[in-house]
């Protein structure tokens, strides 16, 4: 005999993606975000670039000495950062150095790195490769993280912004990286309509290279906040950090001084 079904106090019944409540939750999440938040995040990314990544390709010693901190900036969880520190502590850093200095198209460089670390989980390998390249050369390379596009499950903010996964599926990693770049560029068209890409962000040569990443991280967090509030109770939803701080976490930025936040975890 089947047990009676009782409504959960955590998960609320829903009808589907067109539920008016979901649209209201997304608008409420968007209201937590301002152009000043994107400017602040871009400033922090620019400062990190200058302090940790500028000139990295010409100095293998700096890469070795900075690797523990770099590992924390190119992942969004402490567990992944620990995995990367342990992984390369037991191996040489030549694949990382080659990533920065070898020739080839962006997609070829990323695919070659993934081939050189076959026992590293592929999504994490992609985040390492594209995180290092984007942070070192922010105007030439773009991120490919699981929250942007995860082909293993077909999710991420890029297909949500594009309206489908059609332009993201690829035959191999090199092509996949180029497709992610194309859809990432398309994401800026959505950003322009949001009112968040103000001149103080896009016309500033120090901030502009990081405007795209800052917007996409915030866009993902708007969706995450909206879905969480839509599907779960307010008590559970209240456990999340603020939307701008969650975007910082996705981008591997340090917690701001004086700001308390929950333990880092997957999103």
C-alpha positions, 0 to 999 in steps of 0.5 A: 500500500502506497504511503500518503503524499504530504506536501514538502515545506522545502520544495513547493509545487510548480507548473513549469517555466512559464509560471508567473511566479518564476517570472516574478522571482527572476525580476526580484533577483534582478533587482538585487543587482546594479551597474555599480555591482558589475563595476566593482566586480570588474575592478576586482578582476582587473586588480587580480589580473594585474597582481597575479596574471600579468606577465605570467606567460613570460615567467615560469617561476611566477607560475610555480610560486603562484599556483596555489593561489591561482588554483583558487581563482580559476575554480568556484569551490574549495574542493576543486581548488584543493584537487588542482593543488594536489594534482599539480603538486604531484606532477610538473607544471609543463602543461600549464606553461605550454598552455601560456606559450604554445602556438595555435588557435584558442580552441587548439590550445585548450584542447591540447591542454585537456589531452595532456591531463587525461586523469583530470576531470574534463570539466575541471580541466576546461576551467583550468585552461580557460581560467588561466588563459582568460585571466592572463589574456582577457581580451583574447580568450574567454571562460568555459566553465560548467555554469556557462555551458556544461555539455555533459548535462546540457545546462548553463547560462549561455543556452538560457541566454541564447534560447537553445543549445543548438549553437553550443554542441560541437564535435570536439573540444577545439570547436566547442571552445570557439562555439562557447566564445561565439555565444559568449559574445552574443551574451553581451547583446542581452547585457546591453538591454539590461541597463547594466553595461554603463559607460563607466564599465565599457569605456574604461580600458581597465574594466572593459576586458572583464565586463563580459565575465562579470555580466555572465556570472551575475546573469547566472546568479539571477537565474539561480536566485529566481529558480531557488526562490521559485522551487524552494522555501524562503527559509532555504533561499535565505541561506544563499549569499547576496547575489553579487557575492555569489557572482564573485564566488563563481569568478574565484574572487576573494570574499570582500573584507567585513563580509560574512558568507557561507562555506564555499560550495558547488552551485 
